[in-house]
Every structure is written in C-alpha cells, then in structure tokens.
Amino acid sequence: MSGWAALPMQQLIIAPVLLPLATAATLLLLGDKRRVAAAALNLTSTLAGLLLAVALLLWVNERDAATAFGVYLPGNWPVPVGIVLVVDRLSALMMVLAGGAGLAALLFSLARWHRAGVHFHPLFQLQLMGLYGAFLTADLFNLFVFFEVLLAASYGLLLHGGGGDRVRAGLHYIAVNLVASLLFLIGVALIYGVTGTLNMADIAQKLSQVPDSDRGLLGAGAAILSIAFLAKAAVWPMNFWLPPAYAAAGAPVSALFAILTKVGVYAVLRLWTLCFPASAGPWALFGGEVLVWGGLVTLAFGALGMMASQRLDRLAGFSVIASSGTLLAATGFDAPALSAGALFYLASSTLAGCALFLLVELIERARQVELAPRSDDDDDLPHFSDAPAPGDANLDDEEQALIGRAIPAALAFLGLAFLLCTLVVAGLPPMSGFIGKLAMLSALLDLAPGEGTVAGRTLFVLLIVSGLLATTALMRVGIRHFWAPQNRPSPRLRVTECVPIALLLAACTGLVVCGEPALAYARATAQALHRPQHYIDAVFAARPVPGVAEGAPP
C-alpha cells in the first residue's frame, strides 16, 4: 500500500468545507482594520485547501475503478437518510481547479484589490466553501445550500469596490441567479415528491421504479432542475448576464468567477450521467439532444461574441461562454472518449480563462500609461525630407536605431503571457488547449455511424471554426495593445500580480508536459461517469461509525 493510500484520507473529505468556514468566521472576528493579518490567514487557508484537494486527487487516482471513491457521513446517519459527501475523480479534479483559481486570484488581489472594500477576505473564503461543498455533496438539497453559499458570496465580491457599472451588472447577475435558484427549488421539490429521496445515488436507483402515472411529473422536475443548472452554466439564451458582469467585476473576482460557470457544467455532468445513463431503461439519455444542441448554439454564440468584442474583458467573458458550450455539447453525446477530451479541455480552459481575466487589468493599465501628448505645431510633424534614406534600413521613422533596442521586462511579460493565453483559449499547438480539442476531434471521428452524426459533424466543424475565430479576435486585440502603440512607457507591474499569472500558465504548460498521465486521468474519470453503478455502490456501502451517537461527528 502506497503512502497516500495508507493515510486516513476519508476523514479529510469534510476538511475542504470546514477549513474555509472556520477561516471566514475568524476573519470576521479580526475585522477590516487588521488587513495584513487577514491577508496572511486567507492566503494560508487557501493554500491549505488547495493542498487538501491535491491530496484527495492523488488518493482517488491510486485506486481502481470500483474503489476510487471516498464517502463521508457528517451526521453519522445511514444512507440515504443523512447528508453524504463523496469524493471521486471528477469532484477531486474540480476542487483542484477551484483551489488553483482561488489561490491565483487571492495572490493577485493582495497587490491592491483586497483594500478596495470591506469583508473581502471572509467573502472569498465563503466562496471557496461553497465551491468545495458543491463538488463534494451527494444530495440535491445540500447542493442547493452550497450553491446559495457561493452565490451569496459572489454577490458581495462582484460589488466589491463599488461603482455604477458594478451595481448595474450586479443587479442583473443577482436577478438571474435568484430566478435560477427558485427553479432549482421547484425542480428539487418535484423530484422529491415523486421519488421520496434527495440522495443522488438513491434517485438513480429509484428512477426505474417510478410508476407510469408519475413519469411526466418526474420529467418536468428534471427539466426544471436542468434549466437552473444550464442558466448557471451560461447556456444560450440564458447567458446575457455573463459578459457585462464578469467585465464589471474586479480582476481577481473575475478570475475566480471563471470556475463558477463550471459549477453548473459539473452539476449537469454529474446528475445526467448518474441518473440518465444508457442503461437507465425508459430514462436512458433523457434530455441528451437538448444538451448537445444547446451546447452547440452556446459555442457558436461565444465564438461570434469574441469576434464582435472590442474590449478585452468582454472578449474574456465570451471565451468562458464558448468553453461552457463545448463542455455541454460533448457531455450530451454519452461517449466516454469524447467526455475524456472534454474533461482535459475543462481543466485547460479554466486555468487559461482565470489567467486571461487577470491579464485584462494589467494590459488595460499598460494602455493608460502614456507620455504627454506631443505638440500640434507643424514644426513637430515629420516632413517627407525627414524620412530615412533608402540605405538606413536600421532606422525607424524618427531615425531611432532599431537594432539593440531592448524590450522592457514588463511589456515582454505581458506579451508572452497574452500569447500563451491566446494559444490555450484558441486551442492552438503546442499548448494544452490543442490537446483537449484534438482529443475531442479524434473521438468525434470515431463515433459510430448514426450515433449523433449530424450533431457530431456540427461539433467537429464548430471546434475548428471557433478556434479560428478566437485566434482572429485575440490577435486583433494583441495588435492593438502590443503592436500598434508607440511612445508609450513600460507599465509598472507588481510581483504579486505577475506570479499568479505565471503559475496558471505554468499549470497549462504542465498539462502539456504531463499530457499522457493527464489524459489517462481524464479517461478514467469519463469511464467512471458513464458507468455510474460504482458510484451508487460506494455510496450505499458507507456505514455509520458504530458506537457514535447519531448526529455526532464520526
């Protein structure tokens, strides 16, 4: 037995939820006057949460397909009566992405953003608590609870710093999510009324037992619940709120929000593969075509939105929509190989989107740092006779030497980071976005004839065309920000602003260097999702700890 497997890892499943909760309470007691202490505590807790997520990922990765699950009963009640937390390959991956995005956003905020308003650090920890809880919970009601925790924290973070633009975008964001939460409750109530349970594994088992008279009610509940998830996943046409909201938020908040839409995608992926697999009889692949075509339209909308965007922050928002559409469309095909490529793409696009939102502020700051305007006198304008002689090929229009002119370090960093983000977002080699898209394209070519042929061909074409549109849009922005400007001094960048971007892009590069192990993990995750019986068996195999009172910590 290896070192990771020897540790009592199942006892740590609840730690990613309790740690940010305790940290947020402590930060509230510290108040806003002790900002240095609050920042240090927030950073320590966020780093510890990421390490816990990595440890859980390594633990499940070392186990075989039937045992790659950790189940924890917080109230020590038997399944399906009590609350259940489950970690598997998918939830561990999502927690690592949430922890990585959170650590990068927090590091960036320590330069100045955390001082822009009150209660930034407690809200940040509550946001992480909601994310970790949503990925770990195994029942619908607690999924709703954790959704509301992370949404309530996101309302405060979106408005952090104040300003009219944030208030307007925040009102739209809050209104949409409140409606989605109401639909969530209605869908949960309908499903509970038909099945008598809220445990996901128990619902999956009882679907085949639902009488014919109640199937319409159950289908309506599942459809309403999916609308709530798809709204949070920014599917078209319920995604009008995302670009203005993400553009109005502060840079670290937008970076953290890059994982929020993936929570909706995760919920759809988890419940659809668990409750409506191909082996579910009359409920087999229920709503699969809606996922496929909704994802395709969302992907096309996001790609066209990137082309139409003139501002980098809105372009980054549309890139999140495009990635969400790609993931939803790939999920609906019920093809493990396609899902594996989508999961690799999920990790890559989340990291790149987070880095791109952080870059937005630095690039916009670079545009605003300009020299004093030149005089309008005619004597200051170059004349034809001032042009360099034909032999002066090494002089520019102002007869300044081109050879040996150094590129400022700040601009070099911004340019290289933007180039790497462009390669990942557009899916170009040699970065990780290309590997994810190539895996999906290969899986689409291997689909059996008649197995979603039209939709498969459409997704194949859209993956290529969307990459072309993203490349064009990002190149246009790059030319405007890095190529066209003249007489502009180098911006001043702080180390705490550059380090998180470098770490995120290093993680994308790591996915390339470790491409085969990462793809193997994605394949194992996809196989487990499309064979949900192992998940169901693991949940029902959990037993309360003997000798411990019900409701007491095990």
C-alpha positions in Angstrom: 0.0 0.0 0.0 1.4 3.4 -1.0 1.9 6.3 1.2 -1.3 8.2 0.1 -3.5 5.1 0.4 -2.2 4.4 3.9 -3.4 7.8 5.1 -7.0 8.1 6.6 -8.0 10.2 3.6 -11.7 9.6 4.0 -11.6 11.6 7.3 -10.3 14.6 5.3 -13.2 14.7 2.9 -15.0 17.2 5.0 -11.9 19.3 5.6 -12.2 21.4 2.4 -15.6 22.6 3.6 -14.8 23.1 7.3 -11.5 24.9 6.7 -12.8 27.9 4.7 -15.9 28.1 7.0 -13.7 28.4 10.1 -11.4 30.8 8.4 -14.2 33.1 7.3 -15.5 33.2 10.9 -12.0 34.0 12.2 -11.6 36.7 9.6 -14.9 38.3 10.6 -13.6 38.5 14.2 -10.4 40.1 13.0 -12.3 42.9 11.3 -11.1 45.1 8.4 -8.5 47.0 10.4 -6.1 44.1 10.6 -5.7 43.7 6.9 -2.2 42.2 7.0 -3.2 39.5 9.4 -6.4 38.9 7.5 -4.5 38.6 4.2 -1.9 36.2 5.7 -4.7 34.0 7.2 -6.7 34.0 4.0 -3.6 33.0 2.0 -2.6 30.2 4.4 -6.1 28.8 4.4 -6.5 29.0 0.6 -3.1 27.2 0.1 -4.1 24.6 2.6 -7.4 24.0 0.8 -5.5 23.5 -2.5 -3.1 21.0 -0.9 -6.0 19.1 0.6 -7.7 18.9 -2.9 -4.4 17.7 -4.4 -4.1 15.1 -1.7 -7.6 13.8 -2.3 -7.0 13.7 -6.1 -3.8 11.7 -5.7 -5.7 9.4 -3.3 -8.5 8.6 -5.7 -6.1 8.3 -8.6 -4.2 5.5 -6.9 -7.3 3.3 -6.5 -9.1 1.2 -9.1 -12.3 1.9 -10.8 -14.5 0.2 -8.2 -12.9 1.8 -5.2 -11.9 5.2 -6.4 -14.5 6.8 -4.1 -14.3 8.3 -0.6 -17.6 8.6 1.3 -18.1 10.6 4.5 -21.3 10.7 6.6 -21.1 14.1 8.5 -24.1 13.3 10.7 -23.3 9.6 11.1 -26.7 8.8 9.7 -27.2 5.8 7.3 -27.7 6.4 3.6 -30.0 7.8 2.2 -31.3 9.5 5.4 -28.4 11.7 6.3 -26.0 14.1 4.5 -23.4 12.4 2.3 -20.1 13.8 1.0 -18.4 11.9 -1.8 -15.0 12.5 -3.5 -14.2 10.8 -6.7 -12.0 11.6 -9.7 -14.4 14.3 -11.0 -15.0 16.1 -7.8 -11.3 16.0 -6.9 -10.4 17.5 -10.2 -13.0 20.3 -9.8 -11.7 21.0 -6.3 -8.1 21.3 -7.5 -9.2 23.7 -10.2 -11.2 25.8 -7.7 -8.3 25.8 -5.3 -5.8 26.8 -8.0 -8.1 29.6 -9.3 -8.7 30.8 -5.8 -5.0 30.9 -4.9 -4.1 32.8 -8.1 -7.0 35.3 -7.6 -6.1 35.9 -4.0 -2.4 36.5 -4.7 -3.3 39.0 -7.4 -5.8 40.8 -5.1 -3.1 41.3 -2.4 -1.4 43.9 -4.6 -4.3 46.3 -4.1 -7.8 44.9 -4.7 -8.4 43.4 -1.2 -8.3 47.0 0.2 -11.0 48.3 -2.2 -13.9 47.4 0.1 -14.9 45.7 3.3 -15.1 42.0 4.1 -13.2 40.9 1.0 -11.4 38.1 2.8 -14.4 36.5 4.6 -16.4 36.6 1.3 -13.5 35.0 -0.5 -13.4 32.1 1.9 -17.2 31.6 1.9 -16.9 31.5 -1.9 -14.4 28.7 -1.7 -16.5 26.9 0.9 -19.5 26.9 -1.5 -17.4 25.7 -4.4 -15.8 22.8 -2.4 -19.2 21.8 -0.9 -20.9 21.8 -4.3 -18.3 19.4 -5.7 -18.4 17.1 -2.7 -22.1 16.8 -1.8 -24.1 13.8 -2.9 -27.7 15.0 -2.3 -29.7 17.7 -4.1 -30.8 19.8 -1.1 -27.2 20.3 0.1 -26.2 21.0 -3.5 -28.8 23.8 -3.3 -27.4 25.0 0.0 -23.8 25.2 -1.3 -25.0 26.9 -4.4 -26.6 29.6 -2.4 -23.5 30.0 -0.2 -21.2 30.5 -3.2 -23.8 32.8 -4.9 -24.3 34.9 -1.8 -20.5 35.4 -1.5 -20.2 36.1 -5.3 -22.8 38.9 -4.9 -20.6 40.7 -2.4 -17.4 40.0 -4.4 -19.0 41.3 -7.6 -19.9 44.6 -5.9 -16.5 44.8 -4.2 -15.0 48.2 -4.9 -18.3 49.9 -5.8 -19.1 51.9 -8.9 -22.1 52.3 -11.1 -21.1 49.7 -13.7 -20.7 47.0 -11.0 -24.0 47.9 -9.4 -25.9 47.6 -12.8 -24.2 44.4 -13.8 -24.6 43.0 -10.2 -28.3 43.6 -10.3 -28.7 41.6 -13.5 -26.4 38.9 -12.1 -28.4 38.7 -8.8 -31.8 38.7 -10.6 -30.8 35.8 -12.9 -29.4 33.7 -10.2 -32.3 34.3 -7.9 -34.7 33.0 -10.6 -32.4 30.1 -11.2 -32.4 29.3 -7.5 -36.2 29.4 -7.5 -36.3 26.9 -10.4 -33.8 24.8 -8.5 -36.1 24.5 -5.5 -39.1 23.8 -7.7 -37.3 21.0 -9.5 -36.0 19.5 -6.3 -39.5 19.6 -4.8 -41.0 17.8 -7.8 -38.2 15.1 -7.8 -38.6 14.6 -4.1 -42.4 14.3 -4.4 -42.0 11.5 -6.9 -39.0 9.6 -5.6 -39.2 10.3 -1.9 -35.5 11.0 -1.7 -32.9 13.7 -2.4 -29.8 11.5 -2.3 -28.4 11.4 -5.9 -27.5 7.7 -5.8 -30.9 6.8 -4.3 -32.7 8.8 -7.0 -30.7 7.0 -9.7 -31.8 3.6 -8.2 -35.4 4.6 -7.9 -36.0 6.0 -11.4 -36.9 2.6 -12.8 -39.5 2.2 -10.0 -41.4 5.3 -10.8 -44.9 4.4 -12.0 -46.1 5.5 -15.4 -48.5 7.9 -13.9 -45.7 9.9 -12.3 -43.2 9.9 -15.2 -44.5 13.2 -16.6 -44.1 14.8 -13.2 -40.5 13.4 -12.8 -39.6 14.6 -16.3 -40.9 18.1 -15.5 -38.9 18.2 -12.3 -35.7 17.0 -14.1 -36.3 19.6 -16.9 -36.8 22.5 -14.5 -33.8 21.5 -12.5 -31.7 21.3 -15.7 -32.8 24.8 -16.6 -31.5 26.1 -13.3 -28.1 24.4 -13.9 -27.9 25.5 -17.5 -28.6 29.1 -16.5 -25.7 28.9 -14.1 -23.6 27.3 -16.8 -24.3 30.3 -19.1 -26.0 28.3 -21.9 -27.7 30.3 -24.6 -30.0 32.2 -24.4 -29.7 32.5 -20.6 -26.1 33.9 -20.7 -26.7 37.6 -21.5 -25.7 38.5 -17.9 -22.2 36.9 -18.0 -20.1 39.3 -20.2 -21.1 42.5 -18.5 -21.0 41.0 -15.0 -17.5 39.5 -15.5 -16.2 42.6 -17.2 -17.5 44.9 -14.4 -16.0 42.8 -11.5 -12.5 43.4 -10.2 -9.8 41.4 -11.9 -9.3 38.8 -9.1 -13.0 38.4 -8.7 -13.5 37.8 -12.5 -10.6 35.3 -12.3 -12.4 33.4 -9.5 -15.7 33.6 -11.4 -14.0 31.6 -14.2 -14.8 28.5 -12.2 -18.4 29.5 -11.3 -19.9 28.6 -14.7 -18.1 25.3 -14.5 -20.1 24.5 -11.3 -23.3 24.5 -13.5 -21.5 22.3 -16.0 -20.4 20.0 -13.2 -23.9 19.6 -11.9 -25.3 18.7 -15.3 -22.4 16.3 -15.9 -22.8 14.6 -12.5 -26.6 14.3 -12.5 -27.1 13.5 -16.1 -24.5 10.7 -16.2 -25.7 9.3 -12.8 -29.5 9.4 -13.4 -29.9 9.0 -17.1 -27.1 6.7 -18.4 -27.7 4.5 -21.4 -28.6 1.6 -19.0 -31.5 3.6 -17.4 -34.2 1.9 -19.4 -37.0 4.4 -20.3 -35.0 7.3 -18.9 -31.9 6.5 -20.9 -30.1 9.6 -22.2 -33.1 11.8 -21.2 -32.5 15.3 -22.5 -29.3 14.4 -24.3 -30.2 16.1 -27.5 -31.0 19.3 -25.6 -27.6 19.3 -24.1 -25.9 18.7 -27.4 -27.7 21.3 -29.4 -27.9 23.8 -26.6 -24.1 23.4 -26.2 -23.6 23.8 -29.9 -25.6 27.1 -30.1 -23.8 28.3 -27.0 -20.4 27.5 -28.5 -21.3 29.4 -31.7 -22.6 32.3 -29.7 -19.5 32.5 -27.6 -17.2 32.4 -30.7 -19.2 35.1 -32.5 -19.2 37.2 -29.3 -15.4 37.0 -29.1 -15.2 38.2 -32.7 -17.6 41.1 -32.0 -16.0 42.2 -28.8 -13.8 45.3 -28.9 -12.9 45.2 -25.2 -10.6 42.5 -23.8 -12.7 42.0 -20.7 -15.8 41.2 -22.7 -13.8 39.0 -25.0 -12.7 37.0 -22.0 -16.3 36.7 -20.9 -17.4 35.3 -24.2 -14.5 32.8 -24.1 -16.0 31.4 -20.9 -19.3 31.0 -22.7 -17.6 29.2 -25.6 -15.9 26.8 -23.3 -19.1 26.1 -21.4 -20.9 25.4 -24.7 -18.1 23.0 -25.7 -18.3 21.0 -22.5 -22.2 20.8 -22.5 -22.2 19.6 -26.2 -19.6 17.0 -25.5 -21.4 15.7 -22.5 -24.7 15.1 -24.3 -23.1 12.5 -26.7 -22.7 9.9 -24.0 -19.3 8.9 -25.5 -16.6 8.2 -22.9 -13.7 9.1 -25.2 -15.4 12.4 -26.1 -16.0 13.1 -22.4 -12.4 12.4 -21.6 -11.2 15.0 -24.1 -13.8 17.5 -22.7 -12.5 17.0 -19.1 -9.0 17.7 -20.2 -10.3 20.8 -22.1 -12.2 21.7 -18.9 -9.0 21.9 -16.9 -7.1 23.8 -19.6 -9.8 26.3 -20.4 -10.5 27.1 -16.7 -6.8 27.8 -16.0 -6.4 29.9 -19.1 -9.6 31.8 -18.5 -8.5 32.7 -15.0 -5.1 33.9 -16.3 -6.8 35.9 -19.1 -9.0 37.8 -16.6 -6.0 38.7 -14.5 -4.2 39.9 -17.6 -7.0 42.2 -18.6 -6.3 44.7 -15.8 -2.5 44.7 -16.5 -2.9 45.2 -20.2 -5.5 48.0 -19.7 -3.2 49.6 -17.3 -0.4 49.5 -19.9 -2.6 51.3 -22.3 -3.3 54.1 -19.9 0.3 54.8 -19.2 1.2 57.2 -21.9 3.7 60.1 -22.4 2.5 63.6 -22.5 0.8 64.4 -25.8 3.0 65.9 -28.5 2.6 69.5 -29.7 0.3 70.2 -32.6 2.8 72.7 -34.1 3.6 72.0 -37.8 7.3 72.0 -37.0 6.8 68.9 -34.8 5.3 66.9 -37.7 7.7 64.8 -39.8 8.2 66.0 -43.3 8.9 63.9 -46.3 12.5 65.1 -46.2 12.9 63.8 -42.7 12.4 60.2 -43.7 15.4 58.0 -43.5 17.5 57.4 -46.6 16.9 54.2 -48.5 20.1 52.8 -47.1 19.1 53.5 -43.5 17.2 50.2 -43.1 18.0 50.0 -39.4 16.3 53.3 -38.5 12.6 53.9 -37.8 10.6 56.9 -38.9 12.1 59.1 -36.2 15.7 58.0 -37.1 16.0 56.0 -33.9 18.1 52.9 -34.1 16.0 49.7 -34.3 18.9 47.3 -33.6 19.7 46.8 -30.0 16.6 48.4 -28.7 15.6 46.5 -25.6 12.0 45.3 -24.9 11.0 46.4 -21.3 10.6 43.4 -19.0 7.0 44.4 -18.1 5.9 44.5 -21.7 7.8 41.3 -22.5 6.0 39.5 -19.7 2.6 40.8 -20.7 3.2 40.0 -24.4 4.4 36.4 -23.7 1.6 35.8 -21.2 -1.0 37.0 -23.6 0.4 34.9 -26.4 0.2 31.8 -24.2 -3.3 32.6 -23.2 -4.2 33.0 -26.9 -2.8 29.6 -27.7 -4.7 27.9 -24.9 -8.0 29.6 -25.5 -7.9 29.2 -29.3 -6.7 25.5 -29.0 -3.5 26.0 -30.9 -0.4 23.9 -30.6 1.7 23.4 -28.6 -0.4 24.4 -25.5 -2.9 22.3 -23.6 -6.0 23.7 -25.3 -4.8 22.0 -28.5 -4.5 18.6 -26.8 -8.0 18.8 -25.4 -9.6 19.8 -28.7 -7.5 17.2 -30.6 -8.8 14.5 -28.2 -12.4 15.6 -28.8 -11.9 15.8 -32.6 -10.5 12.3 -32.6 -13.4 11.0 -30.5 -15.9 12.6 -32.9 -14.3 10.9 -35.9 -14.6 7.5 -34.0 -18.3 7.9 -33.4 -20.4 5.1 -34.9 -22.5 5.9 -38.0 -25.9 7.2 -36.9 -24.7 8.0 -33.4 -25.5 11.7 -33.5 -24.0 12.0 -36.9 -25.3 15.5 -37.7 -24.6 16.8 -34.3 -21.2 15.2 -34.3 -20.2 16.8 -37.6 -21.6 20.1 -36.4 -19.5 20.0 -33.2 -16.4 18.9 -35.2 -16.8 21.9 -37.5 -17.6 24.3 -34.7 -14.5 23.2 -32.7 -12.3 24.2 -35.6 -14.2 27.4 -36.6 -14.4 28.6 -33.0 -10.7 28.2 -32.7 -10.2 30.2 -35.8 -12.5 33.0 -34.6 -10.9 33.0 -31.2 -7.4 33.3 -32.8 -8.5 36.2 -35.0 -10.2 38.0 -32.2 -7.3 37.6 -29.8 -4.7 38.5 -32.5 -6.7 41.7 -33.2 -6.6 42.6 -29.5 -2.9 41.8 -29.3 -2.0 44.0 -32.3 -4.0 46.9 -30.8 -2.4 46.6 -27.4 1.2 45.4 -28.2 2.0 46.2 -31.8 0.3 49.5 -32.7 1.1 51.6 -29.6 4.1 54.0 -29.9 5.8 56.4 -27.4 4.3 54.5 -24.5 6.5 53.9 -21.4 6.6 50.5 -19.8 3.9 49.9 -17.1 4.8 49.1 -13.6 3.9 45.6 -12.5 4.0 44.2 -9.0 5.4 40.8 -8.3 2.2 39.7 -6.6 0.4 40.5 -9.9 2.8 38.6 -12.1 3.3 35.5 -10.0 -0.3 34.1 -10.2 -0.5 34.6 -13.9 2.9 32.8 -14.3 1.7 30.0 -12.1 -1.6 29.5 -14.0 0.2 29.4 -17.4 2.8 27.1 -15.9 0.0 24.7 -14.9 -1.3 24.9 -18.6 2.3 24.0 -19.7 2.4 21.2 -17.1 -0.7 19.7 -18.8 1.3 19.5 -22.0 4.4 18.1 -20.4 2.4 15.5 -18.4 -0.1 15.1 -21.2 -0.4 11.3 -21.2 -0.9 11.0 -17.4 -3.4 13.8 -17.5 -5.3 12.2 -20.4 -5.2 8.9 -18.6 -6.8 10.5 -15.5 -9.4 12.1 -17.8 -10.2 8.8 -19.4 -10.6 7.1 -16.1 -12.9 9.9 -14.9 -15.0 9.6 -18.0 -15.3 5.9 -17.7 -16.4 6.2 -14.1 -19.0 8.8 -15.1 -20.5 6.7 -17.8 -20.6 3.6 -15.5 -22.4 5.1 -12.5 -23.1 1.9 -10.7 -19.7 2.1 -9.0 -20.7 5.5 -7.6 -24.0 4.2 -6.4 -22.5 1.1 -4.8 -19.9 3.2 -3.0 -22.5 5.5 -1.5 -24.7 2.7 -0.3 -21.7 0.7 1.1 -21.0 3.6 3.6 -22.0 2.7 7.1 -22.3 4.9 10.2 -19.5 4.5 12.7 -20.6 2.1 15.4 -20.7 3.4 19.0 -21.1 7.0 17.9 -24.4 8.7 18.6 -26.4 9.8 15.5 -25.8 13.4 14.7 -22.3 13.3 16.4 -19.2 13.7 14.4 -17.9 10.2 13.4 
